[in-house]
Structure formats: C-alpha cells, structure tokens
C-alpha cells in the first residue's frame, strides 16, 4: 500500500468515529445532489469513497428495492461507522480502493462521489477507473456539501489556480478520463459537478 493510501486512511480513520456528529446538517444536501443524478428505479449505483455512508439512504430511495447500491471506501473505520449508523441496510459496503474496484466493467449506471476528488492519488487514472465500471451514457456526480471558497475559508486557506476542482482544471481532467462535464455548480451551499461517460 502506498504512502498516499496510508495518509488517507490515517486522516479519515482518525475522524471516522465523530464524522457524522461534526457535520449533522448535511443530509438534505446529499439528498438533493443524489436527486440530480436522476436515477431510475432498478439502477445500479456506486458511492465511491462512501465514508460513513451518508449518501446511501438517498441512493437507495432513488433506485428502489430492485436497484443495487454499493458503497466503497478505503478506510475500515469509516465503513464501521456506516454499519453503526445502520446504513449497511441501504447498500452493500466494500472495503475497496477506487483505483482498482472489484466491479465488472460497464456494470453500473452511475457513480456518486462526495469529497473524493481532492483525495485521489492519481486523479486522471482514478476517474478512468470510475468510467470503466459505468456503462456508456452513465453518469458521475462529484459533490461536496459546501463550495470551494467556503471550504477553503473553513480550513484557513485560499483557493489556488491549480485547485483540481476549479472548472478550468476539472473539465479537461474529466474529458481525458472518459467523462463529459454536463454541469458545474460551485456555490457556498454546495459543489456539484455532473458528467456523462462517453464510453
């Protein structure tokens, strides 16, 4: 396992237990972002870097009982917190790296990824792997419950031009990884980029 992975696991592992209590009001923001994916009943969807599984209940509600919801995360503590919160009832939890998903090619209709992009060790390669598991025409949602400026202010830093989530950087990154950006929203209340797998 690379140092990148160890760092990510340590960062989130240390925060897993109280993650939900630190951000208790994010539920509606997750639900409205999931709604933008326009998932059909019976659809197959992955929550990539699912953390404590806050997106799993709205994803399950969107695809219904006949749909498939998978939550994948690299950090065991996050998945344990998801189970403690009862969210394993809404989706199948996988201890897995988004760089090498144990899923068949073209087996999914959509990927939801909250707060993931900033933590990817190889953004282009990792986004290509997400494209691999999604059927052509399938969708990707890159979400964060607050926008880039608000997040930077919370962390006591400034946004720099090389920020991966800036539209000018993210659009070509997605395009080079098999995705075509269809919408980009960066407001204080949320960050949400939608893209379609060109396939």
Buried (B, 14 or more C-beta within 10 A) or exposed (E): EEEEBEEBBEEBBEBBBEBBEEBEEBBEBBBBBBEBBEBEEEBBBBBBBBBBBBBBBBBBBBBEEEBBBBBBBBBEBBBBBBEBBEBBEBBEBBEBBBBEBEBEEBBBBBBBBBBBBEBBBEBBEBBBBBBBBBBEEBBBBBBBBBBBBBBBBEEEEEBEEEBEBBEEBBBEBBEEBBBEBEEBBBEEEBBBBBBBBEE
